[in-house]
Amino acid sequence: MEYTYQYSWIIPFIPLPVPILIGVGLLLFPTSTKNLRRMWVFPSVLLLSIVMICSIYLAIQQINNSSIHLYGWSWTINNDFSFEFGYLVDPLTSIMLILITTVGIMVLIYSDNYMSHDQGYLRFFAYMSFFNTSMLGLVMSSNLIQIYFFWELVGMCSYLLIGFWFTRPIAANACQKAFVTNRVGDFGLLLGILGFYWITGSLEFRDLFEIFKNLVYNNEVNFLFVTLCAFLVFAGAVAKSAQFPLHVWLPDAMEGPTPISALIHAATMVAAGIFLVARLLPLFIVIPYIMNIIALIGIITLFLGATLALAQKDIKRSLAYSTMSQLGYMMLALGMGSYRVALFHLITHAYSKALLFLGSGSIIHSMETIVGYSPDKSQNMVFMGGLRKHVPITKTSFLLGTLSLCGIPPLACFWSKDEILNDSWLYSPIFAIIACSTAGLTAFYMFRIYLLTFEGHLNVHFQTYSGKKNNLFSSISLWGKKGQKVKVIKKKIRFDNNNVRSMTRSFITSNNKNFGTNNTFSYPHESDNTMLFPMLVLVLFTLFIGVIGIPFFNQFNQDGIYLDILSKLLMPSINLLHQNTNNSVDWYEFVENATFSVSIAYFGILIASFFYKPVYSSLQNLNLFNFFFKHFPKKIQILWPKMINGIYDWSYNRGYIDFFYVRFLVEGIRGLAQLTNFFDRRIIDGFTNGAGIVSFFVGEGIKYVGGGRISSYILVYVFYILIFLLIFYFITFSLNISNFEFS
């Protein structure tokens, strides 16, 4: 076993040969490498699978032995300074390794087909493998400087993958926005790391925790400075995990390929901030103010993310705000000191959200057959609807992921979110009310996504423009411009050899002679098996991963402490944090709390179904609502529409936070830059240029004085002496008067 831990340092570098070989191949054999580009998915998946097997073995060893292994090598030794490069294998490392590798393998398999048409296929897999290396190195780091090194590599990979389609201005702007926003948090993280080193003289986690704890308990440090350093470190996690107020980059990051959204911006990279706070929780837990700030940021983020997801039209941005909200739940749990629950929700959410993002990619992939590659249409839920008939496997997978995120038992996220809600009641009733309300909002916007996408009728289809539209939502015409009258003559369904559903329709137009009489309209179709297989595997995780933390599969250890599988894995970390698990389970309390949380979720689903179920039923519900609405007090009848419109505008415009940043930060910095430029060019350069101009004109004037006559030179010399004497006299006279008055 020691032999296994001794060579665990190889794990982060196992995926690294793929980007190296791709780069060398493109440099030396570009034609052959490009012709054989589809082969690179095999080494990518194979090497990451090896890492997954090693990770699972390490996790099993952690469960059986409950031990922590730390290995390091001296890198730099200079007087009192010693920097070591090492790796740490503990329960938190094991959990993150399994999470990164399992989701990463599914995304790589999925990406093979999803990116097969893209010219940047090789570049994509090179970036992905390098990201996996960086993320594995991050979670196995044994000190703060090493974490910061891999932290920046992860950010660089995120920048490259968000701007993967860099020829699109919106993607280029998105990666720049993500880069700049994360630099704010990363600068704070660097300052915080330097501050803690100045306080403790160590960067190694175990030494850092022990020294800092003793200094705080003995009151040997400036508490204000310590709090500031801890807040700066936390700022790095705020930016990386898209917490308020540095969350603005995450929705725009959806401009990258959908597999990137599933891996980086749902399951792994955004979890790096949660990982950092969990890793440093023994440091934060002795500073109550920081713990309160972490919980406060978490509760603000989870509620803000849920409200901003209510009216989004882009399916990936809706899921991005959902990710932001769920990360807020994890941060809230860490702020409350619920280490185990936070990691439990990290695991369940990662698999469920990866499933949802891969499902959205399958939807976008099928929609592109209709509207062409246009993200404003193929990702816009307004142009979807009725897809359940055409993509049944994707629909079922997406529905299970949606139910899991809503907190419906027995799916994964129910078990973890329910525990966070229970702990929030013990921490603060106000926080608990907000968290429970957000759970209802989560169910509402997630089922809104599902209903707009899969239920009803397909909103991108043939229409008759005669002043009226036959859809509740605005849509587009594929066959002509607005105002053209088109009539459907016949329709016939056929199936081709690729098992792709399509429909052949014949059209006759009355106002457009250039419009053909026979056109083929391809309905959305199910994705290929290589895209469906990862989704089905993630469905299994979504269904059964909650087993590791639910009360039905528990044990009592030798000390009589009540443990589930996750608690047993985390036992060394829990002991390190001085937390105890419960000795028993109150089944009545468990059922009562679960009933309450599930009722909130079902209420959100009911409201979403009321407004977003298929068109005719929605109209009937709307008429029914208007019938009862007439009997409400007049003040409510006046305020209710304004309130609804205000909430919609708030959500659709992202809470006006981006507008605030643009108006007061971006434009403010540009205005300051313009003012500085004016000062530099007109004042600083003005003095310099002015001195040169004055010297030029003085030289030109003196040139005419210099006629070779000594009397003229003496006259000028005497004139300057007189001016100097007058100035000296006035200064001396003024000083004498000042001294006389003072006396």
Number of C-alpha atoms within 10 A of each C-alpha: 7 8 7 12 17 13 10 19 19 11 21 21 17 20 28 20 17 22 22 13 14 20 17 13 15 15 11 10 12 13 12 11 20 17 9 10 17 15 13 19 17 14 13 24 20 14 20 26 18 14 25 21 14 18 24 16 14 24 23 15 18 22 18 11 12 17 16 14 12 17 16 16 10 10 10 11 10 7 6 6 9 13 18 18 16 18 24 22 22 21 27 20 23 24 22 23 26 21 20 25 25 20 22 29 20 25 26 24 20 23 24 21 16 23 18 13 9 12 10 15 19 24 18 21 22 22 19 27 26 23 28 26 22 26 27 24 25 28 26 26 25 23 23 24 18 20 19 18 14 21 24 16 19 25 21 17 21 25 21 22 25 29 25 21 17 17 9 11 10 15 21 19 17 22 27 18 18 26 18 13 20 25 17 15 20 25 15 22 25 18 16 24 21 18 19 20 15 11 19 17 17 22 22 21 19 13 14 21 20 13 15 22 19 12 14 15 10 9 10 11 15 11 12 9 13 19 17 15 22 25 22 22 27 25 25 28 27 31 27 29 29 31 28 19 14 20 22 21 21 28 22 19 29 25 26 22 19 25 26 26 30 30 28 28 30 30 25 27 25 23 24 22 24 25 23 21 22 24 17 18 20 22 19 25 18 15 17 12 15 20 22 17 15 24 25 17 20 30 28 20 27 29 23 22 31 28 25 25 30 23 19 22 19 21 24 27 22 25 27 26 27 26 27 31 29 29 29 32 31 30 33 30 28 27 29 23 24 20 22 24 24 26 24 26 26 26 25 29 27 27 30 30 30 31 32 27 26 30 27 23 27 26 26 24 21 22 26 16 15 18 18 12 14 12 14 12 22 25 23 20 25 21 22 27 21 18 27 20 18 19 19 14 18 27 23 16 23 27 20 22 28 25 24 26 27 29 27 22 16 16 27 33 32 25 26 26 29 25 24 24 23 18 18 23 15 11 16 11 11 11 20 19 14 16 26 23 17 25 28 23 26 30 28 26 27 25 24 24 27 23 24 25 25 27 20 19 18 23 24 22 18 20 23 16 16 11 7 8 12 12 14 13 13 11 19 18 16 13 17 17 11 13 11 17 16 20 14 13 9 9 11 9 9 11 10 8 6 7 11 17 18 18 15 16 18 16 20 17 17 11 12 13 9 7 15 12 11 11 14 11 17 16 21 25 22 23 20 15 11 15 24 20 14 23 27 17 17 26 23 17 21 29 21 14 21 23 19 21 24 19 18 9 11 18 15 13 10 7 7 11 13 19 22 19 17 21 23 25 27 25 22 20 23 18 11 12 15 9 14 12 15 11 12 12 11 10 10 9 11 15 11 11 16 21 13 13 25 20 15 23 26 18 16 25 22 16 18 21 19 17 16 22 22 19 16 11 15 16 16 12 17 14 12 11 12 12 11 9 15 11 10 12 9 11 8 14 13 11 11 13 11 12 12 11 12 12 17 18 15 17 20 17 15 21 17 13 14 15 13 12 13 13 12 13 13 13 13 13 13 12 13 12 12 12 12 13 13 13 13 13 14 13 14 13 13 13 13 12 14 13 11 12 12 11 12 12 11 11 12 11 11 11 10 8 13 11 10 8 9 9 9 13 14 11 11 12 11 12 11 12 12 12 11 11 11 12 12 12 12 11 11 12 11 11 11 12 11 11 9 8 7 7 6
